[in-house]
């Protein structure tokens, strides 16, 4: 009985531990579903779209800056060409002026020569200024070219980043679709798991109630068996006492029978003596009265022995009836205990079947969780 009770307690603890592990796994799955919820994924998609829009605006801004730089470069090229043409014209004019100055000097016109020299110096100064402007424009042109190349590189890098972001957005969209599908399947699985958990809880409560009933019935059967054992021991003790009393009664009966035989022998002897002593009437009468008294006494003792024997037989029959009744109650209690054991075994088999179902359900949940975490 104690072994069965210990096994029942161990099975109950194992079932409670399994339910606790199932609840922890369900909480982890619930948290995972909340993390990969559609709202979270939609929020991430909006963030990607805003980032893509921002990068597109930056790219358009860079393109407009590049267009402005190209326009400035074209204008600078035109200005440079104009300056070069002006410089060439001034160079030509300077050469002509030098020739004229040489001719005038030969002719001795000093005033004109001075004017021409002054004009030549002014033209040289203007030429140096134009050369400086040309150098400045070249430097500006080189800087603008470097800026344009840098801007073009940034635009190319931005274009690559935009392309990568678009690819990431497409991948994220496809993953979002797959994840939403997985989430729908996981939600269905979670609902089925929730229903299974509720069924397991209901069955667990029913099993607990049944186990409590079986424990009560087992206690009752144990009490009945102990009572039957106690009554059986009492009946066995009474039977042993009755057997001892019966043996004593038999011994007393044998002694009484031997005494009766002796008395009968004495009675026969007395009868012979009475026949022999019939001659003396007075003595015979007195002896007859004495013998009659003795016979009455022996007869009463014989009746008492018969009553004792009858009483012992009745007590023996009553004790035999009690023994049979105790044996019947012991057999009934044993059958009841066997029936309780069969019910406990059936409950244990049902509990093992529920544990197998729970293991299968846990395997499906683990597989679903693994598929979700794989993404």
GUKOLBA-942956 format. One record per residue: x negated, y, z negated of N, C-alpha, C in turn; residue in three letters. Coordinates in steps of 0.001 Angstrom, whole numbers, plus 500000, padded with zeros to 6 digits. Last residue first. Example, Ala and Ser with C-alpha at 12.3 -4.5 7.8 and 13.67 -1.06 7.14 Angstrom:
2
487150497750492920486330498940492860487100500030492130SER486810494310492200487700495500492200486800496700492200ALA
END
This chain:
375
485188532446538599485260533671539386484872534884538573UNK485031530578536636484123530426537775484132531644538668UNK487083531074534908485774531632534553484771531485535683UNK489092529598536275489206531043536094487855531676535794UNK488156526971536157488373527588537465488455529103537340UNK488125526633533370486859526570534111487007527210535485UNK490866526788532845489972527787532265488643527819533008UNK491709524483534175492205525795534599491299526907534085UNK490355522564532640490066522682534067490508524041534592UNK491575522981530146490122523182530302489742523360531764UNK494202522239530802493914523615530400492426523927530523UNK493819519505531345494310520398532395494014521851532059UNK492932518667528791492052518539529960492482519445531095UNK495233519165527273494017519934526985493029519852528148UNK496895517221528401497234518623528552496033519513528275UNK495519514932527533495690515177528970496001516644529223UNK495758515271524743494427515248525368494525515538526864UNK498554515092524475497889516331524123496491516402524743UNK498940512441525211499544513512526010498860514844525733UNK497537511261523103497068511063524480497635512142525394UNK499143512092520970497744512546521033497178512370522439UNK501456510704521564501479512164521605500066512730521671UNK500485508115521124500950508497522465500992510014522608UNK499956508258518390498837508039519324499236508434520743UNK502599508565517450501629509640517238500422509500518161UNK503656506100518172504210507326518762503236508482518616UNK502062504478516512501963504334517975502508505572518674UNK502975505408514013501557505566514369501368505448515878UNK505627504577514126505331506012514042503882506292514423UNK505154501796514153505792502443515299505522503942515303UNK504003501509511623503215501161512806503798501813514054UNK506198502245510051504959503045509994504088502769511215UNK507949500172510729508302501556511055507073502453511036UNK506484498028509672506754498067511114507130499483511543UNK506553498724506965505255498669507656505436498713509164UNK509281498437506486508668499760506370507324499801507097UNK509476495648506809510206496536507717509627497947507687UNK507865494809504705507465494475506081508171495380507082UNK509441495771502581508079496301502777507591496018504190UNK511700494155502944511821495609503056510455496254503298UNK510588491646502436511134491927503774511270493427503998UNK509936492040499738508861491773500706509328492043502131UNK512499492357498666511539493470498595510406493278499592UNK513520489780499190514154490964499786513191492155499790UNK511811488229497614511814488025499073512424489229499776UNK512558489278495118511166489427495574511068489231497082UNK515207488468495041514907489900495052513473490157495509UNK514790485663494972515534486269496079515237487770496187UNK513402485400492554512738485014493805513441485640495004UNK515422486274490822514174487043490914513418486700492193UNK517305484204491237517662485586491562516407486453491711UNK515835482023490280516242482057491695516595483480492122UNK515597482830487607514391482630488425514731482688489903UNK518271482850486813517498484098486801516246483991487668UNK518848480097487067519568481070487898518811482396487963UNK517130479100485105516921478691486509517608479661487459UNK518340480263482877516980480662483249516660480286484687UNK520775478846482951520762480310483071519386480802483493UNK519866476208482586520553476554483843520558478071484064UNK518761476462480020517900476089481136518541476434482468UNK521036477042478556519968478044478633519030477749479792UNK522382474567478913522976475814479412521913476901479552UNK520577472814477633520854472638479062521459473905479659UNK520726473824475028519454473892475756519660473720477253UNK523380473171474447522961474573474463521656474753475229UNK523198470377474532524057471070475494523658472537475609UNK521479469930472370521074469495473714521887470218474777UNK523073470920470317521769471558470610521298471198472006UNK525185469089470454525442470507470740524149471246471059UNK523822466758469752524443466845471083524710468294471461UNK523086467401467119522034467154468116522590467259469530UNK525638467559465987524792468765466040523670468604467064UNK526421464900466212527158465924466962526331467203467089UNK524550463775464438524530463376465850525250464397466717UNK525366464967462072524018465256462580523905464880464050UNK527890463794461877527773465253462033526402465630462578UNK527096461111461540527914461494462706527820462998462959UNK525713461239459140524975460878460354525744461286461603UNK527884461906457454526724462793457579525937462506458847UNK529481459724457832529974461040458247528818462029458428UNK527785457762456737528160457683458163528660459035458654UNK527691458584454076526450458554454872526758458538456361UNK530339458228453416529746459564453335528469459644454170UNK530504455497453757531310456371454620530762457796454612UNK528777454663451730528405454422453139529204455313454095UNK530240455457449505528892455987449741528464455810451192UNK532545453977449864532632455442449874531267456071450155UNK531388451471449659532056451861450915532166453376451003UNK530471451400447041529471451386448146530102451845449465UNK532992451452445793532026452533445572530987452598446702UNK534048449087446786534722450371447060533751451545446901UNK532228447210445854532396447383447308533033448723447633UNK532612447427443164531305447796443704531392448038445208UNK535227446570443221534906447898442699533574448383443250UNK535087444036444340535923445063444957535536446466444482UNK532933441683445158533166442641444071533863443861444641UNK533045440486447622533559439738446460533868440707445331UNK531812441802449539533259441975449461533864441269448227UNK529150441668450066529554442185448755531060442410448646UNK528787440829452610528256439969451546528794440371450185UNK529896442868454004530517441540454108530076440624452962UNK528086444827453230529487444961452844530214443628452932UNK525795443872454408525849443899452947527288444005452453UNK526551444217456988526263442859456525526343442778455006UNK526736446971456918527913446153457241527726444718456772UNK524124447621456364525157447948455372526409447119455612UNK522960446825458733522555446157457478523605446371456394UNK524244448607460392524439447163460584524073446388459320UNK523264450969459329524706450715459295525003449231459475UNK520582450659459881520995450689458481522488450394458340UNK520841450769462607520289449550461992520685449477460523UNK521830453323462803522662452206463263522183450885462658UNK519626454658461807520886454698461064521829453576461491UNK517795454077463785517527453625462417518806453585461592UNK519109455327465853518852453872465927518606453311464537UNK519039457893464874520338457249465064520173455735465125UNK516297458320464963516973458336463656518327457649463737UNK515932458223467667515281457184466839515922457103465462UNK517476460470468253517873459157468774517237458025467968UNK515991462430466939517370462161466502517835460797466981UNK513630462270468370513592461961466933514981461628466406UNK514645463021470828514063461679470684513998461272469213UNK515416465602470117516427464640470555515909463212470424UNK512966466720469507513951466597468432515031465595468794UNK511883466547472065511223465842470954512193465630469796UNK513707468149473413513593466728473783512935465924472664UNK513175470536472100514502469930471957514466468455472330UNK510522470934472947510795470751471519512146470084471284UNK511072471187475653510216470086475191510427469817473701UNK512642473469475530513222472226476032512391471023475584UNK510836475322474557511998474985473726512622473663474156UNK509097475265476796508582474869475471509729474465474548UNK510901476153478714510301474824478852509742474323477520UNK511441478668477683512524477687477748511970476265477885UNK508929479839477998509469479677476636510563478621476610UNK508832479719480783507815478994480003508298478760478577UNK511023481347481344511057479947481760510032479117480981UNK510101483759480317511264483131479680511363481651480040UNK507993484114482129507709483996480691508863483309479960UNK509413484237484499508441483155484326508109482950482847UNK510897486519483962511607485252484141510658484069483963UNK508781488351483807509638488151482638510380486824482723UNK507805488127486417506936487766485289507752487495484030UNK510083489051487749509619487685487994508702487213486853UNK510199491619486803511286490705486442510876489251486665UNK507794492523487964507963492566486511509069491605486057UNK508357492126490652507233491402490031507378491360488511UNK510527493872490867510737492446491117509608491612490504UNK509205496247490301510289495816489419510549494323489578UNK507426496261492460506884496191491102507944495735490105UNK509326496395494515508433495236494441507837495091493040UNK510499498858493908511331497644493901510455496404493762UNK508250500500494217508899500427492906509749499168492803UNK507761500054496916506732499684495949507325499546494551UNK510101501103497955509831499674498139508774499187497150UNK509715503768497157510867503028496650510641501524496768UNK507391504335498588507364504423497131508517503617496520UNK508429503954501151507332503092500702507206503118499183UNK510334505964501204510783504578501290509698503613500812UNK508551508131501034509552507921499983510042506477499980UNK507115507662503390506412507653502108507382507425500951UNK509178507911505239508514506613505100507736506521503785UNK509767510603504839510780509593504555510152508222504349UNK507309511650505648507752511868504271508815510851503875UNK507353510791508294506306510291507405506688510479505936UNK509548512265509185509633510804509190508572510188508272UNK508513514822508862509699514426508104509812512910508022UNK506366514592510636506111514864509221507302514455508361UNK507755514126513016506854513082512499506545513301511018UNK509089516575513210509871515341513070509013514206512510UNK506828518213513476507720518402512326508551517152512085UNK505861517134515861505026517081514659505876517254513408UNK507913517729517596507646516324517297506787516176516045UNK507627520505517498508891519887517075508662518431516706UNK505003520721518453505322521206517115506601520570516590UNK505319519600520990504430518939520028504709519399518601UNK507050521510522063507501520115521922506646519369520905UNK505308523679521966506523523711521152507078522308520952UNK503383522741523762502996523006522378504215523032521470UNK504890522555526097504322521336525527503936521532524069UNK505429525286526410506539524352526194506032523050525576UNK502795526112526744503568526625525618504754525720525314UNK502168524765529078501425524435527860502172524911526620UNK503921526047530807504090524609530571503368524184529290UNK502766528589530575504149528378530149504415526907529876UNK500242527995531614500347528442530222501769528276529696UNK500946527331534218500331526300533360500437526681531892UNK501932529827534993502828528668534986502277527569534076UNK499551531244534670500726531617533878501718530473533809UNK497952529967536544497590529855535124498755530237534222UNK499295530732538866499224529306538520498897529124537036UNK498890533496538594500252532964538640500265531491538264UNK496111533509538644496803533955537438498245533478537415UNK495585532632541221495161531793540092495896532175538808UNK496667534854542526497244533516542744496891532587541592UNK494950536797541527496386536902541243497078535565541444UNK492564535818542613492729535844541156494194535963540768UNK493044536158545341492838534800544805493070534759543294UNK493291538969545324494399538121545784494272536708545226UNK490761539652544334491962540061543606493153539205544003UNK489162538639546342489083538016545006490290538391544155UNK489971540392548341490216538952548503490163538235547158UNK489126542782547124490541542595547464490874541119547624UNK486398542322546898487188542491545672488669542295545943UNK485753542193549605485545540998548758486381541086547491UNK486473544826550282487150543699550925487013542424550088UNK484698546195548597486139546388548432486922545250549080UNK482270545359549625482620544989548243484115545130547996UNK482535546554552147482457545088552051482815544611550641UNK482584549219551277483737548679551996483745547156551948UNK480054549332550127481234549514549276482494548989549953UNK478519548949552431478465547950551349479673548059550424UNK479257551277553782479550549977554392479546548876553327UNK478282553148551962479729553114552238480123551778552847UNK475576552538552157476267552349550873477776552283551069UNK475152553226554842474946551837554391475679551568553078UNK475744555941554633476563555083555507476418553620555116UNK473720556771552948475105556881552496476028556001553327UNK471559556257554624471677555512553358473103555556552829UNK472236558077556637472137556643556961472274555795555695UNK472156560445555147473424560040555782473404558556556124UNK469463560432554436470481560335553384471823559899553952UNK468390560659556998468090559456556206469118559271555089UNK469435563174557668469831562010558466469556560703557710UNK468119564683555727469581564588555688470070563398556495UNK465489564333556608465876563874555276467386563701555169UNK465725565520559133465365564095559033465754563523557668UNK466409568113558310467358567353559129467048565862559057UNK464123568820556876465413568739556171466433567921556955UNK462293568746558980462133567805557852463439567646557084UNK463401570816560492463316569464561068463174568410559968UNK463094572916558738464456572513559086464480571129559719UNK460276572975558710461032572697557476462450572233557785UNK459808573571561409459331572298560858460085571931559568UNK461046576078561518461539575001562373461092573635561847UNK459455577494559757460888577316559442461470576164560242UNK457062577351561231457160576722559900458616576476559503UNK457869578752563518457443577345563632457541576622562283UNK458412581245562400459522580487562995459154579018563161UNK455784581890561644456848581752560626458013580928561153UNK454583582026564155454113581021563179455177580772562110UNK456082584144565215456134582829565866455690581735564897UNK455355586175563477456766585747563528456896584371564167UNK452645586329564146453041585923562779454493585437562739UNK452954587187566791452322585891566522452669585379565123UNK454149589661566295454924588641567016454325587255566798UNK452013590881565029453284590693564308454124589615564970UNK450191590897567090449890590117565872451163589835565060UNK451619592615568807451334591240569221451020590357568012UNK451601594961567373452909594319567639452722592868568049UNK448843595392567480449535595217566179450866594509566362UNK448565595660570238447881594563569547448538594274568191UNK450107597947570641450567596703571252449878595500570614UNK448541599760569243449920599508568813450438598194569365UNK446226599595570761446196599184569360447598598878568853UNK447221600628573186446719599242573135446684598747571702UNK447798603228572466448907602350572884448484600888572817UNK445239604081571996446215604071570898447378603136571207UNK444268603818574554443695603000573484444647602895572296UNK445838605747575855445954604332576245445392603441575150UNK444980608040574630446400607645574524446557606171574827UNK442355607998575434442695607921574009444132607467573812UNK442685608241578159442057607041577606442382606892576141UNK443742610763578402444584609614578786444022608344578199UNK441508612154577615442773612238576858443674611050577158UNK439568611567579560439387611164578160440687611180577385UNK438977610727582524440144611314581871440168610855580419UNK437075609545584039436727610620583123437892611280582467UNK437258607406585610437612608664586265437366609847585333UNK436691605438583878435765605688584983436029607026585622UNK438967605574582376437676605895581769436654606207582851UNK440870604665584172440939606059583716439604606487583114UNK440099602011584474440091602905585639440067604363585216UNK440547601129581877439206601033582461439088601983583642UNK443255601522581632442347602274580754440934602259581317UNK444207599746583511444413601174583731443444602001582884UNK443452597357582266442933597689583597443056599178583854UNK444909597551579940443445597506579866442837597892581207UNK447458597455581024447033598684580339445515598733580232UNK447512594885581980447648595997582926447139597293582310UNK447266593548579523446239593383580560446305594532581562UNK449611594380578318448328594738577719447202594605578741UNK451536593241579930451465594698579867450119595146579313UNK450966590566579333450818591058580710450678592577580723UNK451597590591576660450240590249577080449982590757578495UNK454271591194576801453377592162576169451920591895576543UNK455163588866578041455340590161578709454383591208578136UNK454500587016576087453881586911577404453991588232578157UNK456162587906574034454718587914573844453991587847575180UNK458628587394575185458256588787574872456745588913574704UNK458452584609575320458591585393576561458172586848576333UNK458239584072572600457144583689573488457222584470574806UNK460714585011571764459491585640571250458304585312572144UNK462376583248573154462450584677573449461188585394572983UNK461634580841571935461422581016573377461436582494573747UNK462460581429569352461040581170569613460719581353571100UNK465193581618569727464444582793569274462962582629569560UNK465700578958570484465988580049571437465197581300571055UNK464938577708568145464247577380569389464452578482570427UNK466806578813566419465387579102566197464571578798567447UNK469118577691567525468959579143567535467499579524567337UNK468551574988567026468719575448568411468523576958568511UNK468453575100564241467261574709564991467354575155566449UNK471076575835563651469986576743563295468721576411564072UNK472358573519564600472665574830565206471546575834564920UNK471235571635562897471011571513564342471269572840565045UNK472250572611560484470804572604560709470481572482562193UNK474990572157560945474505573530560761472999573619561006UNK474908569346561081475354570116562256474881571569562155UNK474071568764558502473195568405559630473588569184560878UNK476308569706557118475010570358556897474047570047558040UNK478181567870558099478355569304558407477044570071558197UNK477069565521557030477161565674558487477351567134558881UNK477356566048554317476007565907554885476048566080556404UNK480149566053554201479412567269553850478007567232554437UNK480677563401554895481152564482555778480413565789555496UNK479473562155552658478951561899554006479391562993554979UNK481083563116550591479658563472550608479058563259551994UNK483480561892551364483390563355551349481936563811551369UNK482727559209551010483109559677552352483040561196552427UNK482315559128548277481162558925549158481481559392550582UNK484987559523547482483961560501547115482741560377548017UNK486172557200548489486617558500548995485570559580548694UNK484827555296546946484662555289548398485073556628549000UNK485792555992544413484360556078544689484096556118546189UNK488516555443544823488086556811544519486600556996544799UNK488345552649545281488875553540546325488460554982546077UNK487329551743542817486558551547544046487043552488545150UNK489513552494541173488184553081540957487305552940542197UNK491469550837542234491635552295542357490296552991542145UNK490378548364541452490537548656542881490699550156543109UNK490559548585538672489237548486539294489314548801540789UNK493360548632538456492583549778538000491192549778538624UNK493934546074539372494421547226540138493646548479539756UNK492755544589537305492208544475538656492680545636539534UNK494432545378535169492990545617535113492380545578536508UNK496914544474536092496708545895535826495220546239535813UNK496581541693536302496732542474537539496516543960537305UNK493960540555534009495350540841534337495425541660535619UNK491721539475532870491863539402534318493309539650534733UNK492314539866530135491146540525530736491289540581532247UNK494557538272529760494695539708529592493531540455530231UNK493436535762530188494481536216531104494689537718530988UNK491738535687527981491182535654529334492193536164530347UNK493609535643525881492675536770525997492099536840527406UNK494825533164526442495628534373526465494742535607526617UNK492686531433526037493275531528527373494099532792527502UNK492307531818523284491232532159524233491783532315525646UNK494804530792522366494476532198522123493376532653523080UNK494542528118523154495611528909523750495344530390523555UNK492448527315521503492255527306522949493315528162523637UNK493749527560518999492564528371519308492313528445520802UNK495770525604519313496146527003519140494978527926519444UNK494207523270519499495057523654520628495446525117520537UNK493050523186516949492186523364518132493005523811519343UNK495443522787515477494652524007515271493729524262516451UNK496226520270516407497095521416516654496342522724516466UNK494071518760515425494302518839516874495192520024517215UNK494486519080512662493254519604513286493425519748514795UNK496947517716512399496874519143512094495631519775512701UNK496118515111513101497096515795513945497080517294513684UNK494383514579510993493862514599512368494821515323513300UNK496194514607508838495119515607508911494553515716510316UNK497768512343509549498381513656509426497338514763509524UNK495876510298509423496530510598510701497168511981510671UNK495287510406506668494226510693507656494828511040509013UNK497787509638505603497251510968505294496172511363506299UNK497942507008506645498957508000507004498463509414506742UNK495737505834505366495751505943506832496765506982507292UNK496627506000502690495419506736503106495379506910504619UNK498852504263502832499045505663502490497849506511502906UNK497553501849503397498503502406504375498725503893504108UNK496062501555501033495374501674502331496286502284503384UNK498118501277499121497233502453499069496495502661500383UNK499185498789500000500000500000500000499143501273500000UNK
END
